């Protein structure tokens, strides 16, 4: 069975969130993915042994995402005006043995040094609105992600929801690990 374009887009979104899944997970993360009123709601949190500047640098270095985001082939800044950026990404998402190309464009507003707000455009999405927040924590920083994803199709099946959750968990953990590794290297 061929996955729908909504499924492909959802998997790219999941891929875009996570950053270094290939490395052993070090950061402790907490992620909740659920449906509410036809929207997939994603809440993720991690307390990281890192400084705010390193967390900010990793989050906003969009062109380097393919180095550490699983399945991401390209991430490029199409346009930048101050703290506003448009970022186009392409990835290859997998569901079981199937591999699917996915394209997505983010309209991003940065609020240095602690908040990033974005909305995404893709054929299979009605909307994807997300926010990253960096705040002080006892041993470093707290990284929080909140996303609200509305697929064009009215129903996101159990398999797709499972795949989305798995990908987001892996990717958010990878991003948290990348931030901690870069902070450790800078110490």
C-alpha positions as CSV (number, residue, x, y, z in Angstrom):
1,X,0.0,0.0,0.0
2,X,1.4,3.4,-1.0
3,X,1.5,5.9,1.9
4,X,-0.6,9.1,1.4
5,X,1.0,12.5,0.7
6,X,-0.2,13.5,4.2
7,X,1.8,10.7,5.7
8,X,4.9,11.7,3.7
9,X,4.6,15.2,4.9
10,X,4.0,14.2,8.5
11,X,7.1,12.1,8.4
12,X,9.2,14.9,7.0
13,X,8.0,17.2,9.8
14,X,9.1,14.5,12.2
15,X,12.4,14.3,10.5
16,X,12.9,18.0,10.6
17,X,12.5,18.1,14.4
18,X,15.1,15.7,15.3
19,X,18.7,16.2,14.9
20,X,21.2,13.6,15.8
21,X,19.6,10.2,16.1
22,X,22.6,8.4,14.8
23,X,24.5,9.0,18.0
24,X,23.8,7.3,21.3
25,X,21.0,9.2,23.2
26,X,22.4,11.1,26.1
27,X,19.8,13.8,26.8
28,X,16.7,12.9,28.8
29,X,13.6,13.9,26.9
30,X,9.9,13.9,27.5
31,X,7.6,13.9,24.5
32,X,3.8,13.7,24.2
33,X,2.0,13.3,20.8
34,X,-1.8,13.2,20.8
35,X,-4.7,14.2,18.6
36,X,-7.1,17.0,19.6
37,X,-9.9,18.3,17.4
38,X,-8.4,16.9,14.2
39,X,-4.9,18.3,14.9
40,X,-1.8,16.4,16.0
41,X,-0.4,18.1,19.0
42,X,3.3,17.5,19.8
43,X,4.9,18.6,23.1
44,X,8.5,17.9,23.8
45,X,10.9,18.9,26.6
46,X,14.5,18.2,27.6
47,X,16.8,19.6,30.2
48,X,20.3,19.9,28.6
49,X,23.8,20.3,29.9
50,X,24.4,23.2,27.6
51,X,24.6,27.0,27.6
52,X,21.8,29.1,25.9
53,X,24.2,30.3,23.2
54,X,25.0,26.8,22.0
55,X,21.4,25.7,22.0
56,X,20.5,28.8,20.0
57,X,23.3,28.3,17.5
58,X,22.4,24.6,16.9
59,X,18.7,25.4,16.5
60,X,19.2,28.2,14.0
61,X,21.9,26.7,11.9
62,X,19.4,25.4,9.4
63,X,21.9,24.7,6.7
64,X,23.7,22.1,8.9
65,X,20.6,20.1,9.7
66,X,21.3,17.4,7.0
67,X,24.5,16.6,9.0
68,X,22.5,15.4,12.0
69,X,18.8,15.1,11.1
70,X,18.1,11.5,10.1
71,X,16.8,11.3,6.5
72,X,17.2,15.0,5.7
73,X,18.8,15.5,2.3
74,X,18.8,19.3,2.1
75,X,18.0,22.2,4.3
76,X,18.7,25.6,2.9
77,X,17.9,29.2,3.8
78,X,16.0,30.5,0.8
79,X,15.6,34.0,2.1
80,X,16.7,35.9,5.3
81,X,15.7,39.3,6.5
82,X,17.1,40.0,9.9
83,X,15.4,37.6,12.3
84,X,13.0,36.2,9.6
85,X,14.0,33.2,7.5
86,X,12.4,31.0,4.9
87,X,13.9,27.5,5.0
88,X,13.3,24.8,2.4
89,X,13.9,21.2,3.4
90,X,13.8,17.9,1.6
91,X,14.0,14.6,3.2
92,X,13.5,10.9,2.7
93,X,11.0,9.5,5.1
94,X,10.6,5.8,5.7
95,X,7.6,3.7,6.8
96,X,8.5,0.1,7.0
97,X,10.4,-0.7,3.8
98,X,8.9,2.2,1.8
99,X,11.0,5.4,1.3
100,X,9.3,8.6,0.3
101,X,10.7,12.0,-0.7
102,X,9.1,14.9,1.2
103,X,9.4,18.7,0.6
104,X,8.5,21.3,3.1
105,X,9.1,25.1,3.5
106,X,9.2,26.8,6.9
107,X,8.5,30.5,7.5
108,X,10.5,31.2,10.6
109,X,10.6,34.1,13.0
110,X,13.5,34.1,15.5
111,X,13.4,35.9,18.8
112,X,17.0,35.7,20.0
113,X,18.2,34.3,22.3
114,X,15.3,32.1,23.4
115,X,12.4,31.6,21.0
116,X,11.7,30.4,17.4
117,X,8.2,30.4,15.9
118,X,7.4,28.9,12.5
119,X,4.7,27.9,10.2
120,X,5.2,25.4,7.4
121,X,3.9,24.9,3.9
122,X,3.6,21.5,2.1
123,X,1.1,19.9,-0.2
124,X,-0.2,17.5,2.4
125,X,-0.6,20.0,5.3
126,X,-3.3,22.4,6.1
127,X,-1.0,23.9,8.7
128,X,2.0,23.2,10.9
129,X,2.6,25.8,13.5
130,X,5.5,25.3,15.9
131,X,7.6,26.9,18.6
132,X,10.9,26.2,20.2
133,X,11.7,27.8,23.6
134,X,15.1,27.9,25.4
135,X,15.0,28.8,29.1
136,X,17.4,28.4,32.1
137,X,17.5,25.1,33.9
138,X,19.4,24.0,37.0
139,X,22.2,22.3,35.0
140,X,22.0,24.3,31.8
141,X,19.0,24.9,29.6
142,X,15.5,23.6,29.1
143,X,14.5,23.1,25.5
144,X,10.8,22.9,24.7
145,X,9.0,22.3,21.5
146,X,5.3,22.7,20.8
147,X,3.8,21.8,17.4
148,X,0.3,21.8,16.0
149,X,0.0,19.8,12.8
150,X,-3.2,19.7,10.7
151,X,-3.0,17.3,7.8
152,X,-5.1,18.0,4.7
153,X,-6.7,14.5,5.0
154,X,-9.4,14.3,7.7
155,X,-7.9,11.1,9.3
156,X,-4.4,10.2,10.3
157,X,-4.4,6.4,10.7
158,X,-2.9,4.5,13.6
159,X,0.2,3.5,11.6
160,X,0.9,7.0,10.5
161,X,0.4,8.3,14.0
162,X,2.8,5.6,15.4
163,X,5.4,6.5,12.7
164,X,5.1,10.2,13.4
165,X,5.5,9.7,17.2
166,X,8.5,7.4,16.7
167,X,10.2,9.9,14.3
168,X,9.5,12.9,16.5
169,X,10.9,11.1,19.6
170,X,14.1,10.1,17.7
171,X,14.5,13.5,16.1
172,X,13.9,15.6,19.2
173,X,16.3,13.4,21.1
174,X,18.8,13.8,18.4
175,X,18.5,17.6,18.4
176,X,19.0,17.6,22.2
177,X,22.0,15.3,21.9
178,X,23.6,17.5,19.3
179,X,23.2,20.6,21.5
180,X,24.8,18.7,24.5
181,X,27.6,17.4,22.3
182,X,28.4,20.8,20.9
183,X,28.3,22.3,24.4
184,X,30.7,19.6,25.7
185,X,33.1,20.2,22.8
186,X,33.1,24.0,23.6
187,X,33.9,23.5,27.3
